[in-house]
Each structure stands twice: as C-alpha cells, then as structure tokens.
Amino acid sequence: MTCVTPTTLDVTPSVLRGQLARWPTGVAVVTTLGPDGPVGKTVNSFHATSLEPALVGWCIDHRSSQLDAWLAAEGYVVHVVAADQTDLVTRFAASSSDRFAGLDWAPGLDGMPLLPVDVPLRLECRVTHRFAVGDHTYLIGEVVALTAAAHAVPLTLQR
C-alpha cells in the first residue's frame, strides 16, 4: 500500500476547480426552447436527485450568456453523450451564439429540442425547482420521458 502525504491548499476557485476535475464525471448536453429558439450547453454537473419522484438536476453558472433563457425555461432535455460523441460536447461547450446552426433537431416534450443523434440516455424533464446556490442556479426537473440505448458507453471526463 502506498502512503500519500496530503498537501493542504488554500481553497480558491481555481484550486477547487482543479482538484474537483480529478474526480471522474459524466458529460451531458442539456437543451431547452428559449424565447429566441433552441438553447443548449454542455454540462458535467448533471446528476440524479430523487428516484421517487423521478428528479434530476444540474447547475448553471450565473456568468453564462444563456442564464436568462435557462432561468425562464419550463423544462429541459438531458442528452447523456456517448464516448464517441465528443463533437457534440465541443459544439455545445463553445461560446457560439447559435450552437444549433446546421443541426436538424426535432421537437420533443413541450417543443424542447431533441438532438438528432442516438445517445446512451435521454431524459425529457419539466422544471420543478430553481434555486440560487453561490455563483450557480440549481435546476431540478421531473423526468417525464426516458429513452435509453442499452449498449452505448457514456462519456466521462477526468483530468
């Protein structure tokens, strides 16, 4: 067994982000229909919140250019991306104003955008709770519809 001596670090945003990046996490693209059309972003804060009722959640940074659209959203779709779908992660992580350009999406629950690709897991949700926590807002949604691909391997990130 290897003994590791921990190092005490100052808790700053950059140190915390760097250390938390060492923890493996899943990656998803969330989409909604905003007042000016479809909105989407790549997130790694997606997680299960409750099984009964079926609730999931994710957080949006208050500095996001899309913040107003997400705060007004009545629902969202979570697309858990596969290991070979890094192109989607890159597209929806970009600072481009129209991440849907050239993408032929389909309307799902309440008209929310469904990406035109097979993903390991797709959850169509209605927002049940929103609350500010520090520099983010936590969006909790009730899962209304679920589509799963049995053999797809979800993408995970770890630095």
Helices and strands as residue ranges (DSSP letters): H 13-20, E 25-26, E 28-34, E 37-43, E 47-50, E 55-61, H 67-72, E 75-80, H 86-93, E 106-107, G 109-111, E 113-114, E 121-133, E 136-148, E 156-157
